[in-house]
Amino acid sequence: MLVKLIVGGLLLFMVYNLFRAMVIMLKNDPDQPPMSKYIGRRVLTSVIIVILLLLAVVTGLIEPNPRPY
């Protein structure tokens, strides 16, 4: 259950960064931080999610579906 909460929180953080990058792109204000900062956070968050899921499967915290159909 804890893994699901962490992954859900990271996904929400990823969506937040997506919208922050969109706002910066639309305003085009040179005083704000660059859009790449938020896009980079999105990429880093997705890498953390993949690593977390792989570690959870390896350690047995979550179990993949044995029959995908």
mmJSON file of the N, C-alpha and C atoms, coordinates in Angstrom:
{"data_MODEL":{"atom_site":{
"group_PDB":["ATOM","ATOM","ATOM","ATOM","ATOM","ATOM","ATOM","ATOM","ATOM","ATOM","ATOM","ATOM","ATOM","ATOM","ATOM","ATOM","ATOM","ATOM","ATOM","ATOM","ATOM","ATOM","ATOM","ATOM","ATOM","ATOM","ATOM","ATOM","ATOM","ATOM","ATOM","ATOM","ATOM","ATOM","ATOM","ATOM","ATOM","ATOM","ATOM","ATOM","ATOM","ATOM","ATOM","ATOM","ATOM","ATOM","ATOM","ATOM","ATOM","ATOM","ATOM","ATOM","ATOM","ATOM","ATOM","ATOM","ATOM","ATOM","ATOM","ATOM","ATOM","ATOM","ATOM","ATOM","ATOM","ATOM","ATOM","ATOM","ATOM","ATOM","ATOM","ATOM","ATOM","ATOM","ATOM","ATOM","ATOM","ATOM","ATOM","ATOM","ATOM","ATOM","ATOM","ATOM","ATOM","ATOM","ATOM","ATOM","ATOM","ATOM","ATOM","ATOM","ATOM","ATOM","ATOM","ATOM","ATOM","ATOM","ATOM","ATOM","ATOM","ATOM","ATOM","ATOM","ATOM","ATOM","ATOM","ATOM","ATOM","ATOM","ATOM","ATOM","ATOM","ATOM","ATOM","ATOM","ATOM","ATOM","ATOM","ATOM","ATOM","ATOM","ATOM","ATOM","ATOM","ATOM","ATOM","ATOM","ATOM","ATOM","ATOM","ATOM","ATOM","ATOM","ATOM","ATOM","ATOM","ATOM","ATOM","ATOM","ATOM","ATOM","ATOM","ATOM","ATOM","ATOM","ATOM","ATOM","ATOM","ATOM","ATOM","ATOM","ATOM","ATOM","ATOM","ATOM","ATOM","ATOM","ATOM","ATOM","ATOM","ATOM","ATOM","ATOM","ATOM","ATOM","ATOM","ATOM","ATOM","ATOM","ATOM","ATOM","ATOM","ATOM","ATOM","ATOM","ATOM","ATOM","ATOM","ATOM","ATOM","ATOM","ATOM","ATOM","ATOM","ATOM","ATOM","ATOM","ATOM","ATOM","ATOM","ATOM","ATOM","ATOM","ATOM","ATOM","ATOM","ATOM","ATOM","ATOM","ATOM","ATOM","ATOM","ATOM","ATOM","ATOM","ATOM"],
"id":[1,2,3,4,5,6,7,8,9,10,11,12,13,14,15,16,17,18,19,20,21,22,23,24,25,26,27,28,29,30,31,32,33,34,35,36,37,38,39,40,41,42,43,44,45,46,47,48,49,50,51,52,53,54,55,56,57,58,59,60,61,62,63,64,65,66,67,68,69,70,71,72,73,74,75,76,77,78,79,80,81,82,83,84,85,86,87,88,89,90,91,92,93,94,95,96,97,98,99,100,101,102,103,104,105,106,107,108,109,110,111,112,113,114,115,116,117,118,119,120,121,122,123,124,125,126,127,128,129,130,131,132,133,134,135,136,137,138,139,140,141,142,143,144,145,146,147,148,149,150,151,152,153,154,155,156,157,158,159,160,161,162,163,164,165,166,167,168,169,170,171,172,173,174,175,176,177,178,179,180,181,182,183,184,185,186,187,188,189,190,191,192,193,194,195,196,197,198,199,200,201,202,203,204,205,206,207],
"type_symbol":["N","C","C","N","C","C","N","C","C","N","C","C","N","C","C","N","C","C","N","C","C","N","C","C","N","C","C","N","C","C","N","C","C","N","C","C","N","C","C","N","C","C","N","C","C","N","C","C","N","C","C","N","C","C","N","C","C","N","C","C","N","C","C","N","C","C","N","C","C","N","C","C","N","C","C","N","C","C","N","C","C","N","C","C","N","C","C","N","C","C","N","C","C","N","C","C","N","C","C","N","C","C","N","C","C","N","C","C","N","C","C","N","C","C","N","C","C","N","C","C","N","C","C","N","C","C","N","C","C","N","C","C","N","C","C","N","C","C","N","C","C","N","C","C","N","C","C","N","C","C","N","C","C","N","C","C","N","C","C","N","C","C","N","C","C","N","C","C","N","C","C","N","C","C","N","C","C","N","C","C","N","C","C","N","C","C","N","C","C","N","C","C","N","C","C","N","C","C","N","C","C","N","C","C","N","C","C"],
"label_atom_id":["N","CA","C","N","CA","C","N","CA","C","N","CA","C","N","CA","C","N","CA","C","N","CA","C","N","CA","C","N","CA","C","N","CA","C","N","CA","C","N","CA","C","N","CA","C","N","CA","C","N","CA","C","N","CA","C","N","CA","C","N","CA","C","N","CA","C","N","CA","C","N","CA","C","N","CA","C","N","CA","C","N","CA","C","N","CA","C","N","CA","C","N","CA","C","N","CA","C","N","CA","C","N","CA","C","N","CA","C","N","CA","C","N","CA","C","N","CA","C","N","CA","C","N","CA","C","N","CA","C","N","CA","C","N","CA","C","N","CA","C","N","CA","C","N","CA","C","N","CA","C","N","CA","C","N","CA","C","N","CA","C","N","CA","C","N","CA","C","N","CA","C","N","CA","C","N","CA","C","N","CA","C","N","CA","C","N","CA","C","N","CA","C","N","CA","C","N","CA","C","N","CA","C","N","CA","C","N","CA","C","N","CA","C","N","CA","C","N","CA","C","N","CA","C","N","CA","C","N","CA","C","N","CA","C","N","CA","C","N","CA","C"],
"label_alt_id":[null,null,null,null,null,null,null,null,null,null,null,null,null,null,null,null,null,null,null,null,null,null,null,null,null,null,null,null,null,null,null,null,null,null,null,null,null,null,null,null,null,null,null,null,null,null,null,null,null,null,null,null,null,null,null,null,null,null,null,null,null,null,null,null,null,null,null,null,null,null,null,null,null,null,null,null,null,null,null,null,null,null,null,null,null,null,null,null,null,null,null,null,null,null,null,null,null,null,null,null,null,null,null,null,null,null,null,null,null,null,null,null,null,null,null,null,null,null,null,null,null,null,null,null,null,null,null,null,null,null,null,null,null,null,null,null,null,null,null,null,null,null,null,null,null,null,null,null,null,null,null,null,null,null,null,null,null,null,null,null,null,null,null,null,null,null,null,null,null,null,null,null,null,null,null,null,null,null,null,null,null,null,null,null,null,null,null,null,null,null,null,null,null,null,null,null,null,null,null,null,null,null,null,null,null,null,null],
"label_comp_id":["MET","MET","MET","LEU","LEU","LEU","VAL","VAL","VAL","LYS","LYS","LYS","LEU","LEU","LEU","ILE","ILE","ILE","VAL","VAL","VAL","GLY","GLY","GLY","GLY","GLY","GLY","LEU","LEU","LEU","LEU","LEU","LEU","LEU","LEU","LEU","PHE","PHE","PHE","MET","MET","MET","VAL","VAL","VAL","TYR","TYR","TYR","ASN","ASN","ASN","LEU","LEU","LEU","PHE","PHE","PHE","ARG","ARG","ARG","ALA","ALA","ALA","MET","MET","MET","VAL","VAL","VAL","ILE","ILE","ILE","MET","MET","MET","LEU","LEU","LEU","LYS","LYS","LYS","ASN","ASN","ASN","ASP","ASP","ASP","PRO","PRO","PRO","ASP","ASP","ASP","GLN","GLN","GLN","PRO","PRO","PRO","PRO","PRO","PRO","MET","MET","MET","SER","SER","SER","LYS","LYS","LYS","TYR","TYR","TYR","ILE","ILE","ILE","GLY","GLY","GLY","ARG","ARG","ARG","ARG","ARG","ARG","VAL","VAL","VAL","LEU","LEU","LEU","THR","THR","THR","SER","SER","SER","VAL","VAL","VAL","ILE","ILE","ILE","ILE","ILE","ILE","VAL","VAL","VAL","ILE","ILE","ILE","LEU","LEU","LEU","LEU","LEU","LEU","LEU","LEU","LEU","LEU","LEU","LEU","ALA","ALA","ALA","VAL","VAL","VAL","VAL","VAL","VAL","THR","THR","THR","GLY","GLY","GLY","LEU","LEU","LEU","ILE","ILE","ILE","GLU","GLU","GLU","PRO","PRO","PRO","ASN","ASN","ASN","PRO","PRO","PRO","ARG","ARG","ARG","PRO","PRO","PRO","TYR","TYR","TYR"],
"label_asym_id":["A","A","A","A","A","A","A","A","A","A","A","A","A","A","A","A","A","A","A","A","A","A","A","A","A","A","A","A","A","A","A","A","A","A","A","A","A","A","A","A","A","A","A","A","A","A","A","A","A","A","A","A","A","A","A","A","A","A","A","A","A","A","A","A","A","A","A","A","A","A","A","A","A","A","A","A","A","A","A","A","A","A","A","A","A","A","A","A","A","A","A","A","A","A","A","A","A","A","A","A","A","A","A","A","A","A","A","A","A","A","A","A","A","A","A","A","A","A","A","A","A","A","A","A","A","A","A","A","A","A","A","A","A","A","A","A","A","A","A","A","A","A","A","A","A","A","A","A","A","A","A","A","A","A","A","A","A","A","A","A","A","A","A","A","A","A","A","A","A","A","A","A","A","A","A","A","A","A","A","A","A","A","A","A","A","A","A","A","A","A","A","A","A","A","A","A","A","A","A","A","A","A","A","A","A","A","A"],
"label_entity_id":["1","1","1","1","1","1","1","1","1","1","1","1","1","1","1","1","1","1","1","1","1","1","1","1","1","1","1","1","1","1","1","1","1","1","1","1","1","1","1","1","1","1","1","1","1","1","1","1","1","1","1","1","1","1","1","1","1","1","1","1","1","1","1","1","1","1","1","1","1","1","1","1","1","1","1","1","1","1","1","1","1","1","1","1","1","1","1","1","1","1","1","1","1","1","1","1","1","1","1","1","1","1","1","1","1","1","1","1","1","1","1","1","1","1","1","1","1","1","1","1","1","1","1","1","1","1","1","1","1","1","1","1","1","1","1","1","1","1","1","1","1","1","1","1","1","1","1","1","1","1","1","1","1","1","1","1","1","1","1","1","1","1","1","1","1","1","1","1","1","1","1","1","1","1","1","1","1","1","1","1","1","1","1","1","1","1","1","1","1","1","1","1","1","1","1","1","1","1","1","1","1","1","1","1","1","1","1"],
"label_seq_id":[1,1,1,2,2,2,3,3,3,4,4,4,5,5,5,6,6,6,7,7,7,8,8,8,9,9,9,10,10,10,11,11,11,12,12,12,13,13,13,14,14,14,15,15,15,16,16,16,17,17,17,18,18,18,19,19,19,20,20,20,21,21,21,22,22,22,23,23,23,24,24,24,25,25,25,26,26,26,27,27,27,28,28,28,29,29,29,30,30,30,31,31,31,32,32,32,33,33,33,34,34,34,35,35,35,36,36,36,37,37,37,38,38,38,39,39,39,40,40,40,41,41,41,42,42,42,43,43,43,44,44,44,45,45,45,46,46,46,47,47,47,48,48,48,49,49,49,50,50,50,51,51,51,52,52,52,53,53,53,54,54,54,55,55,55,56,56,56,57,57,57,58,58,58,59,59,59,60,60,60,61,61,61,62,62,62,63,63,63,64,64,64,65,65,65,66,66,66,67,67,67,68,68,68,69,69,69],
"pdbx_PDB_ins_code":[null,null,null,null,null,null,null,null,null,null,null,null,null,null,null,null,null,null,null,null,null,null,null,null,null,null,null,null,null,null,null,null,null,null,null,null,null,null,null,null,null,null,null,null,null,null,null,null,null,null,null,null,null,null,null,null,null,null,null,null,null,null,null,null,null,null,null,null,null,null,null,null,null,null,null,null,null,null,null,null,null,null,null,null,null,null,null,null,null,null,null,null,null,null,null,null,null,null,null,null,null,null,null,null,null,null,null,null,null,null,null,null,null,null,null,null,null,null,null,null,null,null,null,null,null,null,null,null,null,null,null,null,null,null,null,null,null,null,null,null,null,null,null,null,null,null,null,null,null,null,null,null,null,null,null,null,null,null,null,null,null,null,null,null,null,null,null,null,null,null,null,null,null,null,null,null,null,null,null,null,null,null,null,null,null,null,null,null,null,null,null,null,null,null,null,null,null,null,null,null,null,null,null,null,null,null,null],
"Cartn_x":[0.822,0.0,0.868,1.976,2.873,3.477,3.803,4.377,3.368,2.099,1.059,0.902,0.982,0.876,2.063,3.24,4.437,4.374,4.0,3.903,2.812,1.691,0.623,1.065,1.786,2.309,3.318,4.172,5.145,4.467,3.392,2.65,1.982,1.442,0.856,1.916,3.096,4.205,4.614,4.57,4.926,3.914,2.64,1.605,1.722,2.025,2.219,3.352,4.461,5.585,5.246,4.424,3.988,3.209,2.284,1.504,2.327,3.304,4.183,4.984,5.469,6.21,5.3,4.042,3.106,2.848,2.686,2.439,3.639,4.83,6.032,6.157,5.805,5.884,4.892,3.695,2.684,2.964,3.533,3.808,5.034,6.051,7.288,7.913,7.992,8.568,10.038,10.987,12.408,12.82,12.0,12.355,12.062,11.251,10.911,11.986,12.038,13.02,12.717,13.719,13.495,12.545,11.872,10.911,11.619,12.87,13.603,13.784,13.75,13.854,12.705,11.484,10.316,10.211,10.626,10.625,11.663,12.8,13.82,13.333,12.557,11.973,11.01,10.253,9.334,10.093,11.185,11.978,12.588,13.121,13.711,12.655,11.463,10.39,9.99,9.917,9.55,10.628,11.892,12.979,12.876,12.571,12.419,11.256,10.154,8.995,9.355,10.044,10.418,11.352,12.335,13.272,12.543,11.645,10.879,10.023,9.371,8.549,9.398,10.544,11.417,11.931,12.31,12.771,11.641,10.434,9.304,8.984,9.127,8.885,9.988,11.229,12.358,12.289,11.936,11.893,10.601,9.613,8.375,7.31,7.503,6.488,5.231,5.413,4.273,4.498,3.42,3.503,2.876,3.623,3.047,1.947,1.095,0.011,0.586,0.385,0.963,0.272,-0.988,-1.742,-2.223,-1.512,-1.862,-3.104,-3.716,-4.905,-6.158],
"Cartn_y":[-1.193,0.0,1.26,1.209,2.36,2.667,1.619,1.82,2.524,2.151,2.773,4.255,4.59,5.992,6.815,6.239,6.944,7.164,6.131,6.259,7.266,7.232,8.202,9.625,9.844,11.169,11.64,10.733,11.101,11.427,10.706,11.008,12.383,12.715,14.046,15.141,14.879,15.828,16.008,14.923,14.974,15.815,15.647,16.437,17.913,18.183,19.563,20.229,19.525,20.092,20.283,19.419,19.578,20.881,21.156,22.375,23.623,23.514,24.662,25.006,23.988,24.234,24.864,24.421,24.985,26.464,26.82,28.211,29.076,28.599,29.36,29.504,28.441,28.509,29.531,29.593,30.507,31.963,32.203,33.586,34.168,33.331,33.77,34.956,34.867,35.921,35.585,36.447,36.127,36.119,36.668,36.698,35.374,34.525,33.238,32.21,31.117,30.068,29.42,28.812,28.234,27.027,26.819,25.718,24.374,24.293,23.029,22.535,23.44,23.041,22.117,22.479,21.682,20.425,20.512,19.325,18.325,18.817,17.933,17.255,17.975,17.361,16.245,16.45,15.412,14.154,14.327,13.179,12.472,13.225,12.628,11.889,12.454,11.789,10.486,10.461,9.224,8.156,8.558,7.606,7.035,7.876,7.411,6.437,6.708,5.812,4.444,4.421,3.144,2.363,3.022,2.338,1.828,2.626,2.215,0.985,0.976,-0.175,-1.424,-1.273,-2.419,-2.971,-2.088,-2.539,-3.226,-2.713,-3.314,-4.696,-4.885,-6.209,-7.183,-6.725,-7.595,-8.016,-7.082,-7.41,-8.115,-8.133,-8.836,-7.987,-6.68,-5.812,-5.769,-5.797,-5.901,-7.108,-7.651,-8.851,-8.564,-8.798,-8.539,-9.56,-9.185,-10.062,-11.244,-12.48,-13.629,-13.927,-13.528,-13.771,-12.434,-11.875,-10.524,-10.454,-11.583,-11.528,-11.815],
"Cartn_z":[0.0,0.0,0.0,0.711,0.779,-0.593,-1.355,-2.68,-3.586,-3.474,-4.292,-3.945,-2.672,-2.26,-2.758,-2.682,-3.144,-4.648,-5.397,-6.853,-7.222,-6.528,-6.789,-6.52,-5.425,-5.114,-6.152,-6.6,-7.628,-8.951,-9.279,-10.503,-10.42,-9.255,-9.078,-9.198,-8.646,-8.755,-10.215,-10.974,-12.391,-13.175,-12.891,-13.567,-13.178,-11.911,-11.46,-12.246,-12.408,-13.151,-14.625,-15.167,-16.546,-16.712,-15.794,-15.886,-15.58,-14.689,-14.433,-15.689,-16.391,-17.627,-18.679,-18.724,-19.692,-19.408,-18.138,-17.77,-18.15,-17.899,-18.241,-19.754,-20.476,-21.931,-22.488,-21.907,-22.419,-22.049,-20.875,-20.451,-21.128,-21.36,-22.013,-21.286,-19.961,-19.127,-18.848,-19.206,-18.996,-17.523,-16.63,-15.215,-14.506,-15.1,-14.485,-14.807,-14.02,-14.311,-15.663,-16.283,-17.611,-17.554,-18.668,-18.764,-18.618,-19.036,-18.98,-17.538,-16.586,-15.178,-14.798,-15.201,-14.85,-15.702,-16.951,-17.803,-17.292,-16.842,-16.261,-14.996,-14.184,-12.985,-13.36,-14.455,-14.919,-15.318,-16.048,-16.487,-15.292,-14.352,-13.15,-12.334,-12.231,-11.494,-12.163,-13.48,-14.164,-13.995,-13.976,-13.739,-12.327,-11.359,-9.973,-9.856,-10.559,-10.515,-11.092,-12.23,-12.844,-11.925,-11.354,-10.449,-9.208,-8.658,-7.484,-7.785,-8.94,-9.308,-9.537,-10.186,-10.385,-9.058,-8.144,-6.831,-6.046,-6.172,-5.467,-6.022,-7.314,-7.896,-7.482,-7.505,-7.15,-5.684,-4.801,-3.376,-2.968,-3.846,-3.547,-2.881,-2.822,-2.231,-3.077,-4.394,-5.296,-6.191,-6.671,-7.483,-8.858,-9.934,-11.255,-11.563,-12.481,-12.895,-13.678,-13.219,-13.923,-15.251,-15.378,-16.611,-17.159,-18.112,-18.586,-19.459,-19.803,-20.652,-19.867],
"occupancy":[1.0,1.0,1.0,1.0,1.0,1.0,1.0,1.0,1.0,1.0,1.0,1.0,1.0,1.0,1.0,1.0,1.0,1.0,1.0,1.0,1.0,1.0,1.0,1.0,1.0,1.0,1.0,1.0,1.0,1.0,1.0,1.0,1.0,1.0,1.0,1.0,1.0,1.0,1.0,1.0,1.0,1.0,1.0,1.0,1.0,1.0,1.0,1.0,1.0,1.0,1.0,1.0,1.0,1.0,1.0,1.0,1.0,1.0,1.0,1.0,1.0,1.0,1.0,1.0,1.0,1.0,1.0,1.0,1.0,1.0,1.0,1.0,1.0,1.0,1.0,1.0,1.0,1.0,1.0,1.0,1.0,1.0,1.0,1.0,1.0,1.0,1.0,1.0,1.0,1.0,1.0,1.0,1.0,1.0,1.0,1.0,1.0,1.0,1.0,1.0,1.0,1.0,1.0,1.0,1.0,1.0,1.0,1.0,1.0,1.0,1.0,1.0,1.0,1.0,1.0,1.0,1.0,1.0,1.0,1.0,1.0,1.0,1.0,1.0,1.0,1.0,1.0,1.0,1.0,1.0,1.0,1.0,1.0,1.0,1.0,1.0,1.0,1.0,1.0,1.0,1.0,1.0,1.0,1.0,1.0,1.0,1.0,1.0,1.0,1.0,1.0,1.0,1.0,1.0,1.0,1.0,1.0,1.0,1.0,1.0,1.0,1.0,1.0,1.0,1.0,1.0,1.0,1.0,1.0,1.0,1.0,1.0,1.0,1.0,1.0,1.0,1.0,1.0,1.0,1.0,1.0,1.0,1.0,1.0,1.0,1.0,1.0,1.0,1.0,1.0,1.0,1.0,1.0,1.0,1.0,1.0,1.0,1.0,1.0,1.0,1.0,1.0,1.0,1.0,1.0,1.0,1.0],
"B_iso_or_equiv":[0.0,0.0,0.0,0.0,0.0,0.0,0.0,0.0,0.0,0.0,0.0,0.0,0.0,0.0,0.0,0.0,0.0,0.0,0.0,0.0,0.0,0.0,0.0,0.0,0.0,0.0,0.0,0.0,0.0,0.0,0.0,0.0,0.0,0.0,0.0,0.0,0.0,0.0,0.0,0.0,0.0,0.0,0.0,0.0,0.0,0.0,0.0,0.0,0.0,0.0,0.0,0.0,0.0,0.0,0.0,0.0,0.0,0.0,0.0,0.0,0.0,0.0,0.0,0.0,0.0,0.0,0.0,0.0,0.0,0.0,0.0,0.0,0.0,0.0,0.0,0.0,0.0,0.0,0.0,0.0,0.0,0.0,0.0,0.0,0.0,0.0,0.0,0.0,0.0,0.0,0.0,0.0,0.0,0.0,0.0,0.0,0.0,0.0,0.0,0.0,0.0,0.0,0.0,0.0,0.0,0.0,0.0,0.0,0.0,0.0,0.0,0.0,0.0,0.0,0.0,0.0,0.0,0.0,0.0,0.0,0.0,0.0,0.0,0.0,0.0,0.0,0.0,0.0,0.0,0.0,0.0,0.0,0.0,0.0,0.0,0.0,0.0,0.0,0.0,0.0,0.0,0.0,0.0,0.0,0.0,0.0,0.0,0.0,0.0,0.0,0.0,0.0,0.0,0.0,0.0,0.0,0.0,0.0,0.0,0.0,0.0,0.0,0.0,0.0,0.0,0.0,0.0,0.0,0.0,0.0,0.0,0.0,0.0,0.0,0.0,0.0,0.0,0.0,0.0,0.0,0.0,0.0,0.0,0.0,0.0,0.0,0.0,0.0,0.0,0.0,0.0,0.0,0.0,0.0,0.0,0.0,0.0,0.0,0.0,0.0,0.0,0.0,0.0,0.0,0.0,0.0,0.0],
"pdbx_formal_charge":[null,null,null,null,null,null,null,null,null,null,null,null,null,null,null,null,null,null,null,null,null,null,null,null,null,null,null,null,null,null,null,null,null,null,null,null,null,null,null,null,null,null,null,null,null,null,null,null,null,null,null,null,null,null,null,null,null,null,null,null,null,null,null,null,null,null,null,null,null,null,null,null,null,null,null,null,null,null,null,null,null,null,null,null,null,null,null,null,null,null,null,null,null,null,null,null,null,null,null,null,null,null,null,null,null,null,null,null,null,null,null,null,null,null,null,null,null,null,null,null,null,null,null,null,null,null,null,null,null,null,null,null,null,null,null,null,null,null,null,null,null,null,null,null,null,null,null,null,null,null,null,null,null,null,null,null,null,null,null,null,null,null,null,null,null,null,null,null,null,null,null,null,null,null,null,null,null,null,null,null,null,null,null,null,null,null,null,null,null,null,null,null,null,null,null,null,null,null,null,null,null,null,null,null,null,null,null],
"auth_seq_id":[1,1,1,2,2,2,3,3,3,4,4,4,5,5,5,6,6,6,7,7,7,8,8,8,9,9,9,10,10,10,11,11,11,12,12,12,13,13,13,14,14,14,15,15,15,16,16,16,17,17,17,18,18,18,19,19,19,20,20,20,21,21,21,22,22,22,23,23,23,24,24,24,25,25,25,26,26,26,27,27,27,28,28,28,29,29,29,30,30,30,31,31,31,32,32,32,33,33,33,34,34,34,35,35,35,36,36,36,37,37,37,38,38,38,39,39,39,40,40,40,41,41,41,42,42,42,43,43,43,44,44,44,45,45,45,46,46,46,47,47,47,48,48,48,49,49,49,50,50,50,51,51,51,52,52,52,53,53,53,54,54,54,55,55,55,56,56,56,57,57,57,58,58,58,59,59,59,60,60,60,61,61,61,62,62,62,63,63,63,64,64,64,65,65,65,66,66,66,67,67,67,68,68,68,69,69,69],
"auth_comp_id":["MET","MET","MET","LEU","LEU","LEU","VAL","VAL","VAL","LYS","LYS","LYS","LEU","LEU","LEU","ILE","ILE","ILE","VAL","VAL","VAL","GLY","GLY","GLY","GLY","GLY","GLY","LEU","LEU","LEU","LEU","LEU","LEU","LEU","LEU","LEU","PHE","PHE","PHE","MET","MET","MET","VAL","VAL","VAL","TYR","TYR","TYR","ASN","ASN","ASN","LEU","LEU","LEU","PHE","PHE","PHE","ARG","ARG","ARG","ALA","ALA","ALA","MET","MET","MET","VAL","VAL","VAL","ILE","ILE","ILE","MET","MET","MET","LEU","LEU","LEU","LYS","LYS","LYS","ASN","ASN","ASN","ASP","ASP","ASP","PRO","PRO","PRO","ASP","ASP","ASP","GLN","GLN","GLN","PRO","PRO","PRO","PRO","PRO","PRO","MET","MET","MET","SER","SER","SER","LYS","LYS","LYS","TYR","TYR","TYR","ILE","ILE","ILE","GLY","GLY","GLY","ARG","ARG","ARG","ARG","ARG","ARG","VAL","VAL","VAL","LEU","LEU","LEU","THR","THR","THR","SER","SER","SER","VAL","VAL","VAL","ILE","ILE","ILE","ILE","ILE","ILE","VAL","VAL","VAL","ILE","ILE","ILE","LEU","LEU","LEU","LEU","LEU","LEU","LEU","LEU","LEU","LEU","LEU","LEU","ALA","ALA","ALA","VAL","VAL","VAL","VAL","VAL","VAL","THR","THR","THR","GLY","GLY","GLY","LEU","LEU","LEU","ILE","ILE","ILE","GLU","GLU","GLU","PRO","PRO","PRO","ASN","ASN","ASN","PRO","PRO","PRO","ARG","ARG","ARG","PRO","PRO","PRO","TYR","TYR","TYR"],
"auth_asym_id":["A","A","A","A","A","A","A","A","A","A","A","A","A","A","A","A","A","A","A","A","A","A","A","A","A","A","A","A","A","A","A","A","A","A","A","A","A","A","A","A","A","A","A","A","A","A","A","A","A","A","A","A","A","A","A","A","A","A","A","A","A","A","A","A","A","A","A","A","A","A","A","A","A","A","A","A","A","A","A","A","A","A","A","A","A","A","A","A","A","A","A","A","A","A","A","A","A","A","A","A","A","A","A","A","A","A","A","A","A","A","A","A","A","A","A","A","A","A","A","A","A","A","A","A","A","A","A","A","A","A","A","A","A","A","A","A","A","A","A","A","A","A","A","A","A","A","A","A","A","A","A","A","A","A","A","A","A","A","A","A","A","A","A","A","A","A","A","A","A","A","A","A","A","A","A","A","A","A","A","A","A","A","A","A","A","A","A","A","A","A","A","A","A","A","A","A","A","A","A","A","A","A","A","A","A","A","A"],
"auth_atom_id":["N","CA","C","N","CA","C","N","CA","C","N","CA","C","N","CA","C","N","CA","C","N","CA","C","N","CA","C","N","CA","C","N","CA","C","N","CA","C","N","CA","C","N","CA","C","N","CA","C","N","CA","C","N","CA","C","N","CA","C","N","CA","C","N","CA","C","N","CA","C","N","CA","C","N","CA","C","N","CA","C","N","CA","C","N","CA","C","N","CA","C","N","CA","C","N","CA","C","N","CA","C","N","CA","C","N","CA","C","N","CA","C","N","CA","C","N","CA","C","N","CA","C","N","CA","C","N","CA","C","N","CA","C","N","CA","C","N","CA","C","N","CA","C","N","CA","C","N","CA","C","N","CA","C","N","CA","C","N","CA","C","N","CA","C","N","CA","C","N","CA","C","N","CA","C","N","CA","C","N","CA","C","N","CA","C","N","CA","C","N","CA","C","N","CA","C","N","CA","C","N","CA","C","N","CA","C","N","CA","C","N","CA","C","N","CA","C","N","CA","C","N","CA","C","N","CA","C","N","CA","C","N","CA","C","N","CA","C","N","CA","C"],
"pdbx_PDB_model_num":[1,1,1,1,1,1,1,1,1,1,1,1,1,1,1,1,1,1,1,1,1,1,1,1,1,1,1,1,1,1,1,1,1,1,1,1,1,1,1,1,1,1,1,1,1,1,1,1,1,1,1,1,1,1,1,1,1,1,1,1,1,1,1,1,1,1,1,1,1,1,1,1,1,1,1,1,1,1,1,1,1,1,1,1,1,1,1,1,1,1,1,1,1,1,1,1,1,1,1,1,1,1,1,1,1,1,1,1,1,1,1,1,1,1,1,1,1,1,1,1,1,1,1,1,1,1,1,1,1,1,1,1,1,1,1,1,1,1,1,1,1,1,1,1,1,1,1,1,1,1,1,1,1,1,1,1,1,1,1,1,1,1,1,1,1,1,1,1,1,1,1,1,1,1,1,1,1,1,1,1,1,1,1,1,1,1,1,1,1,1,1,1,1,1,1,1,1,1,1,1,1,1,1,1,1,1,1]
}}}
